[in-house]
Structures are given as C-alpha cells and as structure tokens.
Amino acid sequence: MATATLRPTSDEAMDRAGSLDSRQSRKLALMVAGAWALRMVVVAAIFRDLPDSARHYESFGNEVGWIARSIAWHQGFSSPYFILTGPTALLPPLYPYLLSVIFRVFGVYSASSAFTILTLNSLFSALTCVPIYLAARISFNSRLALYAGWGWAIYPFAIYFSAGRVWEFSLTSLLLTTCFWLALELHFRRPARWLGFGALYGLAGLSNPAVFSLFPVILLLPLWRLWKLRRSAGYGLVGGLFSGGVLRKGLLAAVGMVAVLTPWTVRNYRVLHVICPVRDCFWYEFWSANNGDSSNPTLAWTHPASNPDEMRLYQSQGEIAYIAGKRAMAMEYVTRHPGFFVSLTLRRVVNYWTGFWSLSPRYMRQEPFQLPNVFYCTSLTLLMLIGVRNWWRRDRAAALPYLLSIAIFPLAYYASHPLMDYRQPIEPEIVILVVVGLRAVMARIGWGFEADGPVHESEAAVIFAQMSAPMSVQMEHTFAESYADPFADSGPVIESSASAG
C-alpha cells in the first residue's frame, strides 16, 4: 500500500535544529544566572569608586561618559571631552545614548548610575552565554557547547570588561555573537528574517563600527551554504545563485543594515557636514599610534583629554579639521618611515595576542602586571591555535567562520591600538576555540575525550546533511517550486514511498 511521509520544510527543519529541550533550557538559564552572579560580585566591590570629580569622572568611560552627560543635559551628542566643545562623531551613538538614559533616571555621575551601568554591562555579558552556546552547538555538539558557555561565564576578560569598565564591550560582544550564531543557522530563513539579521548587524555597528569588517564573512556564510544546498538539489552554478534568490536574500540583509545606519549618517552630515556612517575618529587614532613614539601602544600625550596643547588645537580647529590634520601628519610620517611602520605593526600583532610590548623599566613601571598578563594571554593564544589546527583537520567548513573572524577583525587594530579592550567583540569566538584546544589537549593526555575521530554531529548538522542529500526524482519538482520564489512561504513537502502489503 502507498504511504506518505511528512518531510519538514527548510524553515521548519532549521527551527527544529535551533530549538532547545527543557533540560537544555534549564542548563542555559543556570549558566546565564551563574555568569551574572559572578559579575555582580565584582560590581558590588567597585561601583562606589567610579564617581571621582578630581579626575573629571573619567571612570565613567571618559569620552563615553562625557558625551552621555551632554545628552542628559539636553545638549545633544556633543563634547567628547570634559570641556564643552560642541557636536561630535568621535564615538558611535548606541552606548552613549544608553548611558544618557541612566544618567537622567539615576543622576549624572552618581553612585546609583555607576551601579546600574555596571549591572547592565554584566547582564549583557552574561546573556552572551546564549549565542555562544547556540553557535557551538551548531558547530560541534551540545556537550562542547556547554563547556564553551561556562568558559565564557568564568572568563576573566569577560568579567573584567563588563563588571569593571564603563564602555560598550559587553553590548558589542552580545550583538556580534548573536549575529554570528544567526549566520550559522540562517540558511533557509524567510526574507523578513534576512532583513532583521541585517538590521541587528547595523545595530552592532552603531555600538562599535569595527564589526563591519566581519559583515562580508558573516553574510556570505549562510549565502554560501544556501547556494551549496541548492546546487545539490539540481540547480546549476548560475541558477543556484540567481534563480533561487540567494543574492536577493543577501541584498535584503544589506538593506536592513543600511536602514539602521542611515538616520545617524544623515545626522552626521547635517551637523558636521561630512559623510560619516558612524564615527570619524579613525585618522586621529592612526596618527596617535604612528607618530614616531613607540614607547607605549597607547600614548597619553596624543590625547586632547590628557594634553592641554592638543585640547586647544581641537577646540580652535574644530573636530573635522583637527582629524584632517592628523591624517596628513600620519600619512606623511608613514610615507617617510615605512620600515618603522612595518616593524611597529608587527609589534602590535605580537601585543594583540600575547600582551607583551616592552621590558623597558619605564614601561614596566607603567604596566606592572604586564608579565602575568603575557603568560595568561599567550597561554590562551596557544590553546586557540591548537583548537584551530585540530578543528581545521577535522572539518574545514565548520572551522572557517571562526578562523576568518579572528584573522580579519584585528587588522585595523594592528595598524593602530592593539589593546585587549579592542578584541572583546571576538572574544566569544576565541573562547570557543580555546575550549576546542583544551579538548584536543585533554584527548591527547587521555582525560575523557576521544583522541581521534570526528566531533559528534550536532542536531543542525544532521538535518543539513539530510536536507542536502540527493532527492528522489518525484521530489525534485516540489523542491524547485518551494524555493523558486524566495518571498513565498513554502508548505510541507510530501514524500511518497511504496511498500508491499
């Protein structure tokens, strides 16, 4: 007799792959609660130290806090230094506006505001456990995903930069890691979800525009997988790319991002008369790091907040002219001293991944904890590289997004400031790779992991394999109809099979 088997549509299959059962949900909730509680211990210990008028309240994030103060005082997005200097685009807008709301409710530079800000930062950091877990579960399996999530919960950098610092680190990490996870499971999502994905990425860019360097990678990842699955279904090279709406879905994501960025771009043009999608400070930062002084990766004398001469120059010239002048100075210096620039860039690469800069007595006095930090950062980097090597040998396609993230994102900082602060947006991916490296090391010494063989497939990986398997002749026409129009909802597909009665 003939029987019919209901085969899930692509969207249903992905929803099923991304769903959590009650046991996994409880584990994830416990992970987030534990991470938040650990960070709140640090918050409770330090929040009272933030209000300090003697240092112009610089513990409230320096420029971030000063701009938030201006917004709270109804002076708009302005005055990135303690002195009132007028409109600015030195920083991205998302986090300063968030702080300004807290200032208006709890008071500008108050202890209550300090506690609220650090509590919110800690919550953002704790919630990052969720996309870390979900991304690692798609890439590996639930067991390793659990280790990665708890690794982030107790990760010292994640704790310090969320519970101890007023800046956008934890917010950007949460937004970018969420986008990274979505890219891993966005293959067949309906057009509206691609639009939403682009909008979320635009929001991450308004928190820290450095994340835009990863947008091509994170966008091409799901498009490439969608194209591969369409080719396996019988579409040609060109047909799979164009007829199936692969490019149109990519354009939808780009439209979503541009729609989020446009209002701020318009604001910058109207106020500062320059085309600036998010912020305008790159050439100042580049000059600050490339002016002939290599004594420190961050030079206080180059900053208007620390140098009265630079502050007067910034005030007299205005922000746009000031930055244009720094661009000319930086390019002239690099052109005249290319060898010095290359050697300094290599030092910044080393500093970014090891924390080491110099053993000079002057620098050691400024950074007394450099050597312990070097040991810790170098150990993390070694474990990360072991994880990259181990994973690359097992599954290059799954490892590639992580590898590209850690390879591309730091490039701008290699040319400017290679601080640990500035690698926070990709720290979640680093933690996942460190866990993979630990797994490989423990397997080598026989501590509970298999030494050889593939990583156990996640639920999503199994479904992808089933969906990309060659289909029966009877099903090809149905599949083609389901995906010919990317803007049409596809219903369930019926597989027919015959069996003897």
Secondary structure, DSSP 8 states (H G I E B T S, - for coil): -EEEEEE--HHHHHHHHH---HHHHHHHHHHHHHHHHHHHHHHHHHGGGS--GGGTTGGGTTHHHHHHHHHHTTS-SB-SSSS---B--SS-SHHHHHHHHHHHHH-TT-HHHHHHHHHHHHHHHHHTHHHHHHHHHHHS-HHHHHHHHHHHHT-HHHHHHHHS--SSHHHHHHHHHHHHHHHHS-TT--HHHHHHHHHHHHHHHHH-GGGGGGHHHHHHHHHHHHHHHHHHTT--HHIIIIIT-HHHHHHHHHHHHHHHHHHHHHHHHHHHSS--SS---HHHHHHHHSSS--S-SS-GGGSTTT-HHHHHHHHHH-HHHHHHHHHHHHHHHHHH-HHHHHHHHHHHHHHHHH------HHHHHH-TTHHHHHHHHHHHHHHHHHHHHHHHHH-HHHHHHHHHHHHHTTHHHHTS---GGGGGGGHHHHHHHHHHHHHHHHHHTTSSS-SSS-----HHHHHHHHHHS---HHHHHHHHHHHHSTTS----EEEEEE---
